[in-house]
Amino acid sequence: MKRRAARLLVLCAALGCVPGLWAADNEAPEGFETLFNGKDLSGWKVNEGGNIDKWGAGDGLLFTKGSGGGWLMTDKEYSDFELRLDFKVPKAGNSGVALRSALKGAPHLDAGMEIQILDDPWYLDEKNYKGLKPTQRTGSIYGVVPPSKDALKPAGEWNSYRIVARGRRITIELNGTKIVDANLDDYKEQAKEHSGLLRAKGHLGLQSHDGRVEFRRVFVKVLE
């Protein structure tokens, strides 16, 4: 009986239904620092126009409470780094990751860069949304560089990002598949509209756009 209970506990932990056991899984890999402590929003603040009340944290999850929260930004700024995080979107969910962003302005335009998070299948269905561009799909540098492959898991499942920013080169892996490998200097024309591409340093951020989007295991390593 004890053996069966132990097996059930391990299985439940693997499925994420024992929040208290998640803490050990939040340990940063060697060389990384933990950006989210699994309990509260320490180390984060909203950008200008954001609403901290639209954000929540607890039981190992950082999450949006729907739309209207703007961007939740790290207190610290980063230049060259490797960022890792897991995210989960609901049906029709929409969010993003900000890189090298200012606290004022739009990360996908003038303030920095946005790496898109989206329920792609829902938005690609023209009964729901018309005109989704390749540079608006999950993993894109929003409005600038499209993902080369579709590696997104369905809504309701956990996905993992590994994003590396080193100088002018940005690489993005989604669920272990490299989908972007871009030299930003090759996109000077887009910088007329997306001037945030020119920034060399700024905050990391998460977006409150549509639906309850969840994040966990948010780690960063500064690259020298």
Secondary structure, 3 states (H helix, E strand, C coil): CHHHHHHHHHHHHHCCCCHHHHHHHCCCCCCCEECCCCCCCCCEEECCCCCHHHEEEECCEEEECCCCCEEEEEEEEECCEEEEEEEECCCCCEEEEEEEECCCCCHHHHHCEEEEEECHHHHHCCCCCCCCCHHHCCCCECCCECCCCCCCCCCCCCEEEEEEEECCEEEEEECCEEEEEEEHHHHCCHHHCCHHHHCCCEEEEEEECECCCEEEEEEEEECC
